[in-house]
Amino acid sequence: MSKIYEALNRARDDDDDPKKPKPPAGKRAGSGSGSGSGTRGGFDPRILSEELQKVAVDYEALHSSMEKTLSTVAGHAIMMVSSVEEEGTTTVAAEYASTLGRGIPRGTLLIDANFRNPTLHDVFDVPNDTGFADVLQDRATLKQAVQTLAEGELYLLTAGLVDFSPSARISGSVVSRFLAEAKAQYGAVVLDGPPVIPYPEAVHIASAADGVVFIIESERTKREIVARAKDALDAVDANILGVVLNRRRYVIPEFLYRQL
């Protein structure tokens, strides 16, 4: 079983278990000595199970849909965001970044921008010694903080040491400057963002991204909550590319829905 299959299945399992405790912000999680751009041994996103191949096809369709709006995703920063917690944003971000990275030059940089509840370091089983927060605070350079998951395809910037109030310190201009540097070094950037309703910094990060994909958990998130989150994104002129209806439950076979 490949590392990518294990990692993405971990992301699905974590998203499906709202009772699972998450590491508190402000602490460095994970193990290992240091960060940097060392390749994780055995990680190969090209080796996919039959189940994940089906998922990859779905994410290729998502990619095609976004390209109709942006003309090309390459060279852009895309943020995955939800209204509230536990809607599967991390899973969507990780799987989309993995799919995207196999198809563009210079690969994809996946960023954990959820400073309150960072999880991507756990998903990929890598250290969280240095990351996004450290780069924004000028404690590390982007090159020093990024970890290579698959050379030329997928790179990860974990959340890092969050020793500040994100809502007070994160602004659209700060994130915009960072993203300009990131887009110059990588083929595309995918951000796993914090939920909009509880965390004010979400809209500031969204305003700096080139596009936002709205993740909504089917049959759980109330319409009023979604409307509030969308209004908050609209207020900062976030470019909402579309919606992913996550965890949809089919009461008849899925292929029949596609015929309706």
C-alpha positions as CSV (number, residue, x, y, z in Angstrom):
1,M,0.0,0.0,0.0
2,S,1.5,3.3,-1.0
3,K,2.2,6.3,1.3
4,I,-0.3,8.5,-0.6
5,Y,-3.1,5.9,-0.2
6,E,-2.4,5.7,3.5
7,A,-2.2,9.4,3.9
8,L,-5.4,10.3,2.1
9,N,-7.3,7.5,3.8
10,R,-6.1,8.9,7.1
11,A,-7.5,12.3,6.0
12,R,-10.9,10.7,5.3
13,D,-10.9,8.8,8.6
14,D,-10.1,12.0,10.5
15,D,-12.8,14.0,8.7
16,D,-15.3,11.2,9.5
17,D,-14.5,11.2,13.2
18,P,-15.5,14.6,14.8
19,K,-14.6,13.3,18.2
20,K,-11.0,12.6,17.4
21,P,-8.8,15.2,19.2
22,K,-6.6,17.5,17.2
23,P,-3.3,19.0,18.2
24,P,-3.7,22.4,19.8
25,A,-2.5,25.4,17.8
26,G,0.8,26.8,19.1
27,K,2.5,23.4,19.5
28,R,4.8,21.7,17.1
29,A,3.4,18.3,16.3
30,G,4.9,15.3,14.5
31,S,8.3,13.7,15.0
32,G,11.6,13.8,13.3
33,S,14.6,16.1,13.4
34,G,14.0,19.2,11.3
35,S,12.2,20.2,8.3
36,G,13.4,21.4,4.9
37,S,13.0,19.8,1.5
38,G,13.9,16.2,2.2
39,T,11.9,13.7,0.3
40,R,9.8,11.3,2.4
41,G,10.9,7.8,1.8
42,G,8.5,5.6,-0.2
43,F,6.0,8.4,-0.9
44,D,4.8,8.0,-4.5
45,P,1.4,9.6,-5.4
46,R,1.4,7.8,-8.8
47,I,0.7,4.5,-7.1
48,L,-3.0,4.5,-6.5
49,S,-5.5,1.9,-5.4
50,E,-8.6,1.2,-7.5
51,E,-10.6,3.2,-4.9
52,L,-8.3,6.2,-5.1
53,Q,-8.1,6.0,-8.9
54,K,-11.9,6.6,-8.9
55,V,-11.4,9.6,-6.5
56,A,-8.6,10.9,-8.8
57,V,-11.0,10.9,-11.7
58,D,-13.5,12.9,-9.7
59,Y,-10.8,15.5,-8.8
60,E,-9.7,15.7,-12.4
61,A,-13.3,16.7,-13.2
62,L,-13.1,19.3,-10.4
63,H,-9.9,20.6,-11.9
64,S,-11.5,20.9,-15.4
65,S,-14.4,22.8,-13.9
66,M,-12.1,25.3,-12.2
67,E,-10.1,25.8,-15.4
68,K,-13.2,27.0,-17.1
69,T,-13.3,29.9,-14.7
70,L,-9.5,30.6,-14.3
71,S,-8.5,29.5,-17.9
72,T,-5.7,27.6,-16.1
73,V,-5.1,26.5,-12.5
74,A,-1.4,26.5,-13.1
75,G,0.2,29.6,-11.6
76,H,-2.7,30.2,-9.3
77,A,-3.4,29.8,-5.6
78,I,-6.6,27.9,-4.8
79,M,-8.1,27.8,-1.3
80,M,-10.4,25.1,0.0
81,V,-12.7,26.5,2.6
82,S,-15.9,25.5,4.6
83,S,-18.5,27.3,6.7
84,V,-17.8,25.3,9.9
85,E,-15.4,22.6,11.1
86,E,-15.5,19.0,10.1
87,E,-16.8,19.4,6.6
88,G,-13.9,17.5,4.9
89,T,-11.9,20.4,3.7
90,T,-8.5,18.8,4.5
91,T,-9.4,15.7,2.6
92,V,-10.5,17.7,-0.5
93,A,-7.4,19.9,-0.3
94,A,-5.0,16.9,0.0
95,E,-6.6,14.8,-2.7
96,Y,-6.9,17.7,-5.1
97,A,-3.3,18.8,-4.6
98,S,-2.1,15.3,-5.1
99,T,-4.1,15.0,-8.4
100,L,-3.0,18.4,-9.6
101,G,0.6,17.9,-8.8
102,R,0.9,15.0,-11.3
103,G,-0.1,17.2,-14.2
104,I,1.7,20.5,-14.1
105,P,5.4,21.5,-14.2
106,R,7.1,22.3,-10.9
107,G,4.4,20.5,-9.0
108,T,1.9,21.7,-6.4
109,L,2.5,23.3,-3.0
110,L,-0.1,22.2,-0.4
111,I,-0.3,24.6,2.5
112,D,-1.9,24.0,5.9
113,A,-3.5,27.4,6.5
114,N,-5.8,26.2,9.3
115,F,-3.7,27.6,12.2
116,R,-6.3,26.7,14.8
117,N,-6.5,23.0,14.0
118,P,-3.7,22.0,11.7
119,T,-3.8,18.4,10.6
120,L,-1.9,18.0,7.3
121,H,1.3,17.0,9.1
122,D,-0.6,14.2,10.7
123,V,-2.2,13.2,7.4
124,F,1.2,12.8,5.7
125,D,3.1,11.8,8.9
126,V,5.7,14.5,8.7
127,P,7.2,16.9,11.2
128,N,5.5,20.2,12.0
129,D,8.7,21.9,13.3
130,T,8.6,24.7,10.8
131,G,5.8,25.8,8.6
132,F,3.5,28.5,7.2
133,A,3.3,30.5,10.5
134,D,7.1,30.6,10.7
135,V,7.4,31.9,7.2
136,L,4.8,34.6,7.8
137,Q,6.7,35.7,11.0
138,D,10.0,35.7,9.1
139,R,11.4,32.9,11.3
140,A,12.1,30.8,8.2
141,T,12.2,31.1,4.4
142,L,9.8,29.3,2.2
143,K,12.6,27.0,1.0
144,Q,13.5,26.1,4.6
145,A,10.0,25.3,5.6
146,V,8.7,23.3,2.7
147,Q,8.9,19.5,2.8
148,T,9.1,17.4,-0.4
149,L,6.5,14.6,-0.6
150,A,7.1,13.7,-4.2
151,E,9.9,15.4,-6.1
152,G,8.5,17.6,-8.9
153,E,4.9,16.7,-8.0
154,L,3.8,17.4,-4.4
155,Y,5.2,19.7,-1.7
156,L,3.9,20.4,1.8
157,L,4.0,23.5,4.0
158,T,2.7,22.6,7.4
159,A,1.2,25.1,9.7
160,G,4.3,25.4,11.9
161,L,4.5,27.1,15.2
162,V,1.4,29.3,15.8
163,D,2.4,31.5,18.7
164,F,0.1,34.4,17.8
165,S,-3.5,35.2,17.3
166,P,-4.3,34.4,13.7
167,S,-7.3,36.8,13.6
168,A,-5.1,39.6,14.8
169,R,-2.0,39.0,12.7
170,I,-3.2,37.5,9.4
171,S,-4.2,40.0,6.8
172,G,-4.9,39.8,3.1
173,S,-1.8,41.9,2.2
174,V,0.5,39.7,4.2
175,V,-0.9,36.5,2.6
176,S,-0.8,38.1,-0.9
177,R,2.9,38.8,-0.6
178,F,3.6,35.3,0.5
179,L,1.5,33.7,-2.2
180,A,3.3,35.8,-4.9
181,E,6.5,34.2,-3.8
182,A,5.0,30.7,-3.6
183,K,3.5,30.9,-7.0
184,A,6.8,32.0,-8.5
185,Q,8.4,28.8,-7.1
186,Y,5.7,26.2,-7.7
187,G,3.3,25.3,-10.5
188,A,0.2,25.8,-8.4
189,V,-0.7,26.4,-4.7
190,V,-3.5,24.7,-2.8
191,L,-4.5,26.0,0.7
192,D,-6.3,24.0,3.3
193,G,-8.1,26.9,4.9
194,P,-9.8,27.4,8.3
195,P,-13.7,27.5,8.4
196,V,-15.2,30.9,7.8
197,I,-17.8,31.2,10.6
198,P,-15.7,30.6,13.7
199,Y,-12.3,32.1,12.4
200,P,-12.1,35.6,11.0
201,E,-8.7,35.1,9.4
202,A,-10.4,32.7,6.9
203,V,-11.8,35.6,4.8
204,H,-8.4,37.4,4.8
205,I,-6.7,34.3,3.4
206,A,-9.5,33.8,0.9
207,S,-9.2,37.4,-0.3
208,A,-5.5,36.8,-1.2
209,A,-6.2,33.5,-3.1
210,D,-6.9,33.5,-6.8
211,G,-9.9,31.3,-6.3
212,V,-11.9,29.6,-3.5
213,V,-13.6,26.2,-3.5
214,F,-16.5,26.1,-1.0
215,I,-16.8,22.7,0.8
216,I,-20.2,21.9,2.1
217,E,-21.1,18.7,3.9
218,S,-24.2,17.2,2.5
219,E,-27.2,16.8,4.8
220,R,-25.4,18.5,7.7
221,T,-24.6,22.1,7.1
222,K,-27.6,24.4,7.4
223,R,-28.5,26.7,4.5
224,E,-28.4,29.7,6.8
225,I,-24.8,28.9,7.9
226,V,-23.7,28.5,4.3
227,A,-25.3,31.8,3.4
228,R,-23.5,33.6,6.2
229,A,-20.2,32.2,5.2
230,K,-20.8,33.1,1.5
231,D,-21.7,36.6,2.5
232,A,-18.5,36.9,4.5
233,L,-16.5,35.7,1.5
234,D,-18.3,38.1,-0.8
235,A,-17.6,41.0,1.5
236,V,-13.9,40.6,0.8
237,D,-14.4,40.0,-2.9
238,A,-13.2,36.4,-2.7
239,N,-13.4,34.6,-6.0
240,I,-15.7,31.7,-5.3
241,L,-15.1,29.2,-8.1
242,G,-17.7,26.7,-7.1
243,V,-19.0,24.2,-4.5
244,V,-18.0,20.7,-3.5
245,L,-20.9,18.8,-1.9
246,N,-19.0,16.5,0.3
247,R,-20.1,13.1,1.7
248,R,-23.2,12.9,-0.3
249,R,-25.2,9.7,0.5
250,Y,-26.8,8.0,-2.4
251,V,-30.1,6.2,-1.6
252,I,-30.1,4.7,-5.2
253,P,-27.0,3.7,-7.2
254,E,-24.8,6.7,-7.9
255,F,-24.8,6.1,-11.7
256,L,-28.6,6.6,-11.7
257,Y,-28.2,10.1,-10.3
258,R,-26.0,11.0,-13.2
259,Q,-28.9,10.2,-15.5
260,L,-31.4,12.4,-13.7
